[in-house]
Amino acid sequence: MELRNRWIHFRIRDVYVPNPEVLLVALYGNDVLQGRVVEMSDSGDEREAFAVVRVEGLAEPVIVPVKQIQGIL
């Protein structure tokens, strides 16, 4: 079957170039996520601190700089 000029489906994790992480940032890097803070770094509430955040749908928590938090609910 000739694939040239055909639309196809594929998983992001199967991309060889660019690196899948680069691809995700390019596609979704400006999307805003929502999660619950479950832990803070030793810096506490200082702006250099980091928050450990549980995001629904992700198996592992993410770590975000406190100064990058865009809003609090």
LUMDRENRO-627444 format. One record per residue (C-alpha): x, y, z; residue number from 0; residue in three letters. Coordinates in Angstrom, 1 decimal, always signed. Layout:
N
{node {X; Y; Z}; NUM; ALA}
...
//
This chain:
73
{node {+0.0; +0.0; +0.0}; 0; MET}
{node {+1.3; +3.4; -0.9}; 1; GLU}
{node {+1.4; +5.7; +2.2}; 2; LEU}
{node {+2.7; +8.8; +0.7}; 3; ARG}
{node {+0.2; +11.7; +0.9}; 4; ASN}
{node {-2.1; +9.6; +3.1}; 5; ARG}
{node {-3.4; +10.6; +6.5}; 6; TRP}
{node {-2.4; +8.1; +9.2}; 7; ILE}
{node {-2.9; +7.5; +13.0}; 8; HIS}
{node {+0.0; +6.8; +15.4}; 9; PHE}
{node {+0.8; +7.1; +19.1}; 10; ARG}
{node {+3.0; +9.9; +20.3}; 11; ILE}
{node {+5.2; +7.4; +22.2}; 12; ARG}
{node {+6.1; +5.8; +18.8}; 13; ASP}
{node {+7.5; +8.9; +17.3}; 14; VAL}
{node {+11.3; +8.7; +16.7}; 15; TYR}
{node {+12.0; +12.3; +15.7}; 16; VAL}
{node {+11.5; +14.7; +17.4}; 17; PRO}
{node {+11.8; +13.2; +20.9}; 18; ASN}
{node {+8.2; +12.5; +22.1}; 19; PRO}
{node {+8.7; +15.0; +25.0}; 20; GLU}
{node {+9.6; +17.7; +22.6}; 21; VAL}
{node {+6.5; +16.9; +20.5}; 22; LEU}
{node {+4.3; +17.1; +23.6}; 23; LEU}
{node {+5.6; +20.5; +24.6}; 24; VAL}
{node {+5.2; +21.8; +21.1}; 25; ALA}
{node {+1.6; +20.6; +21.0}; 26; LEU}
{node {+0.4; +21.1; +24.5}; 27; TYR}
{node {+3.0; +23.1; +26.3}; 28; GLY}
{node {+0.6; +26.1; +26.9}; 29; ASN}
{node {-2.3; +24.0; +28.2}; 30; ASP}
{node {-3.3; +24.6; +31.8}; 31; VAL}
{node {-3.6; +21.6; +34.1}; 32; LEU}
{node {-5.4; +21.5; +37.5}; 33; GLN}
{node {-4.4; +19.5; +40.4}; 34; GLY}
{node {-4.2; +19.2; +44.2}; 35; ARG}
{node {-1.0; +20.1; +46.1}; 36; VAL}
{node {-0.1; +17.1; +48.2}; 37; VAL}
{node {+3.4; +18.2; +49.4}; 38; GLU}
{node {+5.7; +21.2; +49.4}; 39; MET}
{node {+9.5; +21.4; +49.1}; 40; SER}
{node {+11.5; +22.4; +52.1}; 41; ASP}
{node {+11.3; +26.0; +51.0}; 42; SER}
{node {+7.7; +26.1; +52.1}; 43; GLY}
{node {+5.7; +29.0; +50.7}; 44; ASP}
{node {+8.7; +30.9; +49.3}; 45; GLU}
{node {+8.5; +31.6; +45.6}; 46; ARG}
{node {+11.5; +29.4; +45.0}; 47; GLU}
{node {+9.7; +26.4; +46.5}; 48; ALA}
{node {+8.2; +23.5; +44.5}; 49; PHE}
{node {+4.7; +22.0; +44.9}; 50; ALA}
{node {+4.1; +18.3; +44.4}; 51; VAL}
{node {+0.7; +18.1; +42.6}; 52; VAL}
{node {-1.7; +15.2; +41.9}; 53; ARG}
{node {-3.4; +15.6; +38.6}; 54; VAL}
{node {-6.4; +13.5; +37.8}; 55; GLU}
{node {-5.5; +11.1; +35.0}; 56; GLY}
{node {-1.8; +11.0; +35.7}; 57; LEU}
{node {-0.3; +8.0; +37.6}; 58; ALA}
{node {+2.5; +10.0; +39.1}; 59; GLU}
{node {+2.4; +13.5; +40.7}; 60; PRO}
{node {+4.0; +16.4; +39.0}; 61; VAL}
{node {+6.4; +18.9; +40.5}; 62; ILE}
{node {+5.8; +22.5; +39.7}; 63; VAL}
{node {+7.7; +25.7; +40.8}; 64; PRO}
{node {+5.4; +27.7; +43.1}; 65; VAL}
{node {+6.2; +30.9; +41.2}; 66; LYS}
{node {+4.6; +29.3; +38.1}; 67; GLN}
{node {+1.2; +28.5; +39.7}; 68; ILE}
{node {-1.4; +30.6; +37.8}; 69; GLN}
{node {-4.3; +30.4; +40.2}; 70; GLY}
{node {-5.6; +28.9; +43.4}; 71; ILE}
{node {-9.1; +27.4; +43.8}; 72; LEU}
//
